[in-house]
Amino acid sequence: MGSDPLAVTAERIRVLYGQAGPVLAANLINGSLMLAALWEGAAQWRLTVWGSGLALLILLRASLYILYRQSDHADAKLPAWGRRYTAGAALSGALWGSTAVLFLQGDDPLSLMLVSFVIGGMAAGAMTGLASHLPAFYGFLALSVLPLVGRLLSLGDRLHLIMGAMMTVFVVAMLVIGRSYNRSLTRGLQLAEENRRLLASRESEVRARTADLVAANSRLRDEIVERQRAERALDEARAEAVCANQAKSRFLAAASHDLRQPMQSMFLFCQALRYHLPDDKGRAALLMLERGLNTLRDLLDSLLDVSRLDVNVTRTKLTGFPLRPLLGEIVDAYGPIAATKGLQVGIAPMPEVHVTSDRHLLGRMVRNLVENAVRYTERGQVTVACRSIDDKLRIEVCDTGIGIPAEQLGRIFEEFHQVANPERDKSRGLGLGLAIVQRLSVILGHRVEVRSELGKGSVFSIELDRAAGASAAPGMAAEEADGDVDIGQQGQGKMIVVVDDDPMVLLGLRDVLERWGYEVVIADGADQALARLGSPARRPALVVADYRLRSGRVGTEAIERIRALSGTAVPGIILTGETGDECRNEASQHSFDLLHKPVSSHQLAFVLKNLAGV
């Protein structure tokens, strides 16, 4: 039994409108920030006209969303609503794309970085906000990014040509990922529709057969066989749904690797731009761009959290680290979001304590709790605190929100369960945040509790162990490095061999390392690296290699071959976008350091500074 194409299309459009709130909020916030950043450097009358156009368009799209909410959502009427939303998305894309023509100046690195970052961020956000309806996604992506690509290519110099090429690769990647996301969503909706129809059909058959049994006992055996056949069909349908969900998880894991490559290039070329900025103001803007890239990397990791948990590939890395900087990062990230609602987000006075946990996964738990508190708090404040309980520490996220009814306290950690959202409004989230917190608490062994009073707020707490020492464990240095790590000319002519089959990553690493005083030999594989080292071979001080190379080769093999040629145990770093166990195990087996793309220049500098002799 096939699914109804109209029903599937209608459900995709419902998903599209469900994301309207965050999409409009992103337009408003990013537009306001860009106007503020450019106000002193561009023609203010252009900014005024552009900002007015953005405000009018947001108002029109918000009105469309309100009309949609008040309308009849019958399947037959939703395609028209999809066309209206597509028109609004296209206008929005054209408006954002116009910034490349209006505000991007070839001799102004600040306008180049700001316009490129904002348009790239809006295009990346369009994948989740618009890819459920491909006409809207294509329209926004093309009209927002292609003018920037054309503008960069038209400037003609090396830096702008490279950035234009990067943006072109970015657009292609977004198109591929958006289409894959749409296909996965469509297949899931088709399976759901088929399951619904199949279930309705089988239920009708069971009722009919039951009536026949009452009338004629002689038909009992046939009815049992029919019922068993129906149950097998339902089991097969459920198995297909599980397979579709696992395929989605595998796709997201693969998409992670493909997205990390261009992001790595962006990190490296940000460092290259640093040497072309003449003043502190430009460098400060570059620092904000790098922090934005760090946030984008964290969002990519968050997107994959559920998939990793679904396929049981999440691995913990327990270390000792200071708690206060982690909580500070989270509070700083959600401060602007809370401010738009008139809320305050802060940290209660706390001692300088160290905890034992996985820093990334613990951060994911606290972020989800803070995000949940901000979402369900309309007035007052959200406070993050840390309290000592005997030999344990307790992180508490306290809010003055709506509270949780006592009868729902036992269900709030279930997937897709949301308090005060019975209509399943997708603009208020999917109800996965607390479920992820619960599952991570089991993985990390951290007890999670909740106290709440209806109408007065809630307190979520995470109980974990205090660290035995006060210093971070090895391996945390690269993850916690932030800000400028100035190594000057520490390279002092030492040779580093870089092996990667991505030309943009090779060029970026070469530029950064040469600026730091290293002699750099780049190669797309082990054979090319050995040829460029010569015979007799020069001895490098370090080898940095991607894990996946061409023709099925791997980076660990390349490092070992360079070691054999040079006759010494050269230190090795595996720099990879792979997040699975295979590369981690191989790197550990050969005693190589492992860094996951994208790694910022600050993190790379920090690692090199702490490698003996490099």
N, C-alpha and C positions, 0 to 999 in steps of 0.2 A: 504494500500500500504506500503510494508516494505522498509526500508532503504537499501542502497547498502553497504555491509560490507567493500568492497574495498575502497569506498569513505570515510567511517568513519575512517578506518585504516590510509588512506593517510592523512586525516586532523589531526589525532593525531600525526603523524610523522612531519607534518608541525609545529604543536605546539612545538614538541620536539626541532626541529632546531631553532625555534624562541627564545628558552631559551639558545641557545648555547653561546651567547656572555657573559651574566652574569655568566654562569657556568664556562667558561674558565677564566674569570676575578677572580672569587672566588678561583679557583685552583692556579692561579698565586700569588694573594695577600696572601692567607693563607700559601702557600708553602714558599714564601719569608720570611714571619714573623716567621714561625717555624724554618727555617734555621738560622735566626738571633738569635732567642731565645736559640737554642741548640748549637750554634757554639763554645761556651767556655766550654761546659760540655760534649760533645760527641766526638767520634772519627771523626776528620774533614774529613778523607778520605771517611768515610761512607756518611757523609753529602754531600760531593762533588759528589759522585756517584749518590746518591738519587736525589739531586737537578738537576743534568744533565739529569737524566731519566725523571724527571718531566718536565723540559724545552723542551726536545725532544717530549714528549707526547703531551704537549700543542701545540707545533708547528704542529705536525701531525694532531691533532684534528682541529686546526684552518685552516689548508690546506683543510681538509675534508669539513669544513663549507664553505669555499670559493668556492670549486668545486660544492657543493650543490647549492649555490646561482647562479652559472653560468649555471646550468644544466636545463634540461627539467623537470618540476615538474608535469608531467602527473601522474594520480593516479596509473597506473600500474607499474610505475618505482619507486615509493616511498618505498615499502617494502624493496627493496635492500638497499636504503639509510638508512632505519631504522636498518638493520642488521649491516651496517658499523658503525653507531653511537653507537649501543649496544656494539660492540667490543671495541670501544674507551672508553666507560664508564666502561666496565669491567676491562680494563687495568688500567684505572685511579683508580678504587676501589682497585685493587691489590696493586698498588703503595702506596696509602694511608694506606692500611692495613699493609704493610710491616713496617711502622713506629713503630708499636707496638712491632715488633721483633727486629728492628734495634736500636731503641732509648729509649724504655721504660725500665728503670732500677728499680727493685723492691725496692731498698734502696734510691731512689732519688724521693722525693715527687714532685719536680718541673717537672721532665720528665713525671711522672704519670699524673699530672694535665694537662700539656701542650698537651701531645699526646691524652689523653681522651677527652679534650675539643675540639681540632681541628678535630679529627675524628667524634665526636658527632655532631659538627657544620656542617661539610661537609655532613654527612648523613641526618641531618635535612633539609639542603638546597636541597638535592636530591629530596625531595618530590615535590617541585614546579618545579624543573629543569628537572626531569626525569620521574615522575610518570605518565605523559601522555602516555608513552610507557613502559609497565611493564617489558619486558625483560631487558631493559637498567636499570630500577630502581632496579630490583631484583639483577642483576649482580653487580652493584656498591655497594648496601647496604650489600650484603653478603660478598663480597671480602674486603670491607673496615672495617666493624665492627666486623665480626666474629673472625679474628685474634686477635683483641684487647680483645674480651671476653675470648678467649682461653688463651691468655697471662696472663690476670688478674686472672683467675681461677687457672692457673698453679702455681702462686706464693704462694697460699695456706693460707696466713694469713687472719685474720678476715676482715681487711679493704679492702684488694684486692678482697676477696670473695664477700663482699657486693657490691663493685663497679662493679664486674663482673655480679652479679645478676641484678644490676640497668641497666647496658648496655644491658643485655638480655631482660629485660622488655622494654627498649627503642626500641630495634630492633623489637620486636613483635608489639609495638604500631605503629611504623613507617610503618610496613607492612600492618597493618589494615587500617591505615589512607591513605596510598598510594593507596591501592586497592579501598577504598571507593571514593577517589578523582578520580581515573581512571574510576570507574563506573559512577560517576556523569558526568564527562566530556564526556564519551562515550554516555550516554543517551541524553545529550544536543546536541551532534553532530548528533545523530540519529534523534532527533526531528527536528533539522534544515534541515537535508537532506529530511526527510519526508515532511516537510512543503514546501520545494522548489519543490519537485516532485508534491505534491498536488496542489500547486499554478499554476505550469506549466500546469498540467492536466486540472484544472478548467478554466484557461484562454483560453485554446484551445477549451474547450466545449462552453464557452461563445461566442467566435468568430464564431463557427460553428452554434450555435443557432441564433445568430444575422443574419447570412446570410440566414437562413431558414425563419426568420421573413420577410425579404425583399421579398422573393419569395412567401410566403403564410401566409396571416394574420390569417388564421384559426388556425395556430399553436401557436399563441401568448400566450394563457393561459398556455399551457404546458411548453413553454420556461420560463415564469415567475416562475413557480413552480421549474423548474430545477435550475434557478439562485438563488432562495432562498435556495435551498438545498446546493448549492455550498458555499453560504455565511455562512450557519450554520456549514458546515464542516471546513471552515477557522476559525470561532470563536472557535470551539472545539479545533482545533490545537493550536490556540493562548493560550487558557485556559490551555492546557497541558504544553505548554512552560512555562507559568507563574507558574504552580504547580511545574515543575522541578526546576525552579529558587528558589522558596521558600523552596523546599526540600533541595537544596544545602545550603541555609542559615541556615536551622535547623541543618543540619549535621555539619556545621562549628561551630555552637554554642555548640553542643554536644562534638565535637572534642576538643574544648577549655577546657571543664571540664576534659576530660581524659588526656590531655597533662599537665594540671596544677598540677596533682598529682605527677608524677615523677619529674617535675621541682621543686616542693616544697621540695622533698627529696634531690635533688641536692643542693639547697640553704642551707639546714640544715647541710648536710655532708661537705659542704665547710667550715662552721663554725667549725665543729668538726676537720677538717684537720688543722685549725689554731693552735691548741694546740700541733700538732705533727711536726710543722716546726721549725727548730732550729735557723734560722737567719732572718734578715730583708729582705734579697733578696727573700727568699721563701715566706715570708708574702706579699711582694710587688707583686709577681706573683699571689698569691692567691687573692689579691685585684683586679688585672686585670681580673682574672677568674670570680669573683663575678660581676664585671662591665659587663663582657661579658654575663653573665646570665641575668643581668638586661636588656641588649640590646635584648637578645633573648625573654624575656618576653614582651618587648615593640613591637617586631616584631609580636609576636603572637596576641597581642591586635590589631595591625594594620591590620593583615590578616582578622580579624573579623569585622573591621569597616564597610565595605560595607554591610556585612550581617546584622549587627545591624540596619543600616540605612534602608535596604530593608524591614525589618519586623517591623520597627518603635519601637525598644526596647531601643534605645539610650536615657539615662536619664542624665540631666545636674546636676552638683554639683557646684554651683556658690560660690566662696570664694574669699577673698582678698589674694594676694600673690605677692612677688617681681618678677618683670619681667626679670631682668638681668640674674639670674641663669638659668631660662628656656631657654632664647636665647643662653646662653653660652653652655648649654648641646647640643643643636641642632647644633650649629656651630662646636663644637668639634667633633661631630659624623660625619659630612660631610666633615671635613677638609681633612682626608686622601683620600677620594674618589675624591675630587676636585684636590688634588695634583697630582694624576695620569694623569690628563689632563693638568697639568701646570697652574691650576687656583688657586687663592687665595680666601678664604672664611673668612670673619671677621665681627666684630660688630663695627659700628661707635660709637664714644664717645657718651654716653647717661647718663642722670641723674639717680639716684637711685629712681625708681618709683614703686608703687604697683598698680596692676590692679584688676578689678573684672571680673572673668570669671570662666569657668571650666578649670583647669590647663591641664588636659589630652587632652581634645578636642581642646583647643587653641594650645597646642603643636603639635597636629596632623595637624592642619591647617598650621602652620608655617613650619613644616617639609615638607609637600607636596610642599609648595611654594619654599623652598630652594632646594629640590630635582629637581623640575621642572627647576629652574634657572640653576643648575649645568648641567643638561642634555642638555640644549639648548644653553650653552655658551662654545665656543671653545677656547677663549682667553680672558685674562683680569681678572675680579674678580666678586665675588658675595658678596654684602654687606647687612647686616641686620641693620636697624636703627630704632630708636624710636623718634617720634616728638610729641610735645604738640600742640594740636589744640583746643583753648578755654578750655573747661572743659573736653575734650576728649584726648585720646592718639591714635597715629597712628603708627602701626608697618609696616615698609616698607622693602620689599625684592627687592633689585636693582641688575640688572645684565647688563653685556656688551655683551649679546648674539645676536641672529639672529633677534630679534624683531618680531612683529606680524603685518601682513598686516591689514590695517584699516577695510577691508571688513570682516575679521574673528574675530574681537574683540568681536562681539556679540555671537560667537559660541564656544569660547574656554572653557566655563564652561559646555558644553554639554558632556554627557558620550561618551567615545570612540572617541571624536574628538581630533585630533592632528595636530598641525601646522607642515609643512615640513615633513610629513610622509604619503603621499598618498598611498604608496604601502602597508601600514599596517604592517610594520616590527615590530613584537612583541618583538624583542630585545630592542626596544626603549620605552617599556612600553605599557600599554593598554589604556591610555587616561582616567584614572579614577581619577587621583590626583586632578585636578582642579574641577572636578565634586563633589568630596567629600568636598573640601574647600567650594564650593558654598552651599551645603546642610547643612554643619555644621554652616555656617554663619547665615542661617535662624534659626536653632535651638538655637544658642547662642545670636542672635540679634546683631551680629557684621557686619557692612557694609564692603563689599569687593569691591575694585575698581582696575582698571588696566590702566596704561598709557604706550604707547609703540611707538617706532619709528623704522621702518624697517631698519635693518642693524646696529642699534646703541644700542639696548637693551630695557628692559622693567622694569617697577616698579609696583609691586603688593602691595597693602596696605590693612591692616585690622584695622578698627576703633572700639575702645572699650572704656569702662568707666574706669576712674581712681578710685582706691579704696579709700574709706573714711579714713581708718586707715592704719598704716604702718606694722601691724603684720599679719601673716598668720592666717586664721580662723581655729578653731578646726577641726580635721579630715585631715588637710594637713600634719600634722607632720610626720605620717608614710610614706606618699608618697614622701616627700621631704628628708627624712633622707638618708644621704649618708655617705660613709666612715665608720670609726670605731666608734661605740658607746660603750664605755668601761663602763660596769656596775659592773665589778669586781665580788665581792661576795655580791651584793646587796640583793640577795635572803635571806641570813641569816637564812636558814633553813625553810623558809615559804613553805607551801605546795601548789602545783599547780596540779590540776587534768586535764589530757589530754585525750579526748575521740575522737577516729578516727578509722574507719574500715580499714585504710591502714597501714599495719605493718611497712613499711619503714618510713612513716611520724611519727608514734609513736616513733620508735627508734631514729629518728633524733631529734625530739623535746625533748625526754628524755635526750639524750646526751648533747644537748646544754643547757637546763635549769639546769641540774645538775652541769654543769661546772660553771654556774652563781650563784651557791650556793642555789638552791631551792631543796626541797624534792619533787619528782615527782611521781605521781600515774598515770599509763597509763591503758587505757581500750578501748575495741573495741565497747562498747555500755554502755547504762545507767545501765543495770543490773550488769554488771561486775564492773563498777565503784562503785556502791553502796556496792557490796560485799567486795571490797578491802578497802573501807573506814571503814568497820567494824561496830559493834554495841556495845556500843554507838558510833555513827559516829564521826570521827575526823572532824574538821572544816577546810576546805581548804581556802586559801587566794584568789584563783582565779580558774575558770574553763575555759579551752580552748577546744572547741568542733567543729568538722566538722558539716556541716549542714545535708548532706545526710549520713545516717547511714544504717546499714543492716536492713532487714525486714521492709522497709518503714518507719523507725523511723527517727526523726530529732534531731539536736543538741539542739535546744531551749527546747525541752521536757527533754533532759538529764540534762541540767543545772537546770531547774525548779525542777526536782526530787532530785538532789543533794542539792539544796537549802532547800527543804522540809525536807530532812533527817537531815541536819546539823542545821536546825532551824534558819538560818540567810540568809540575802540577799547577797549571795556570788557574787562578780563581775563576769561577763561572757563575753567571746570573742567568736564570731562565726568566725572560720577560714575555708574558703570554696573556692572551685573552681567554684561555681555557680555564674553567672553574671546576672541572671534575677531579677525580682521584688519580687518574692515570699520570698526568704531568706532575702532580704533587708527589706521588710515590717515586717516580723516576728521579726527580730532582733530589729528593731525600736520599735515595739509594746512591747517587753519585756525589752527595755532599755539596750540591749547588744551592745558592740562594734562589728563592722563588718570589717574583713580583708579578702581580696581576695587572694587566692593562685595564683602564688607562692609569698610568702612574704620572704624577705631576713632576715638573722639574725639581721642585723642592724635595720631594720624596727621593728622587733619583740622586740628587746631590747629597742628601743625608746618608743614603746607603753607601755611596762612594767615599764619603768622608770618614765612615766608620769601618771601611774595609782596610785591613792592615796592608800597608805598602801601596795602596791605590789612592 
